[in-house]
Structures are given as structure tokens and as C-alpha cells.
Amino acid sequence: MKYNRVAILTLSDKGARGERVDESGPALSAWLADYGMITVKALIIPDEFDLIAQTLLDWAEQDIADLILTTGGTGVSPRDVTPEATMQVATRIIPGIGELMRTNSFKKTPMAALSRAVAVICGRSLIVNLPGSPKAAVENLEAAWPVLGHGIEKIRGDQRDCAGQHNW
């Protein structure tokens, strides 16, 4: 992939307090490394709406990464506010990525129907919400992976025609 910088934001109250070891961030970083991606930033913060939104906005405005992944906070618990915070900074929404991840996950568990993960554009970065479980985070990233490279290229200004670039 031409654009290979990734930042990973883990949302976890317990992780931010040091009461739980973050396994999702490192699992995502390891998986991405196999595909030539470089994790340029990784951070764990609590499930706080304003903090999540500000961190995502800062990272996008600073152009630190082509792809920003969040892990955690996509469910239906009262503290699960990642999708709302992500939407707060969105300039454009890409609903198909969330739909693709849910469709793939639903083959494994009906609980996928409770995922509220979104994908958006903020600045020149693609932001994708992933579940907090390491296994589910990687599985969802795998499901979305075939479209992410092309999406990032377009977000970052690629002017090439799309016709004939992909084998459908």
C-alpha cells in the first residue's frame, strides 16, 4: 500500500487506568505489519466522548496517519461512545465499511448485529472503528482490508480513474 502510516487509538477505561493490558492495539499493529503498514502512534485513553473526538481530530489535523483505527467502545453499553465521537469529527461518512465488517462478523456471531462501528473521513485520514476484543478487531480489519487501500488513495487525492483497476 502506498500510504502505510497507521495510528491506533484504544478506548478502555480499565486500560487507561492500568487495570487491564491492551491486547487489541498490539494485535492490530502486528497484523498490519504483515501488510507493510507502520504503526506511527498508539494510545490508550478512557471512554470519554470529548477526549476521543479531540484525539481523533488532532491526529487527523496533524496528518500523522493515513489510517486511524479505534478499538473498543463500539457496543451498546452506556460508556460505548466511540461511534458518536468519531461522527463528531467526520467530514464524510463511509457506511459501506461498517456494513462490510458487520456482515462478515455476523457469519461468526449474531452479536455482530449490536456493533455500531463506523468509518469516516476526517481531513486526509480514514478513521475506522473496530471492536475491543483482539480477535474481533483483527477479524473486522481483515473484512475491510480489501477496500481500505483504494479508499485511502482516493481520500489522499489520487486522481486515477477507478474503472479497470480492480478485478470484480
PEPECOR-V270171 format. One record per helix or strand of 2 or more residues. SS is the DSSP state (helix for helix, strand for strand). FROM is the first residue (numbers start at 1). TO is the last residue. If there is no record, write none. Layout:
ss=[SS SS]
from=[FROM FROM]
to=[TO TO]
This chain:
ss=[strand helix helix strand helix strand helix strand helix helix strand strand helix]
from=[5 13 24 38 49 67 82 92 95 110 119 125 134]
to=[11 16 33 45 61 71 89 93 106 114 122 130 155]
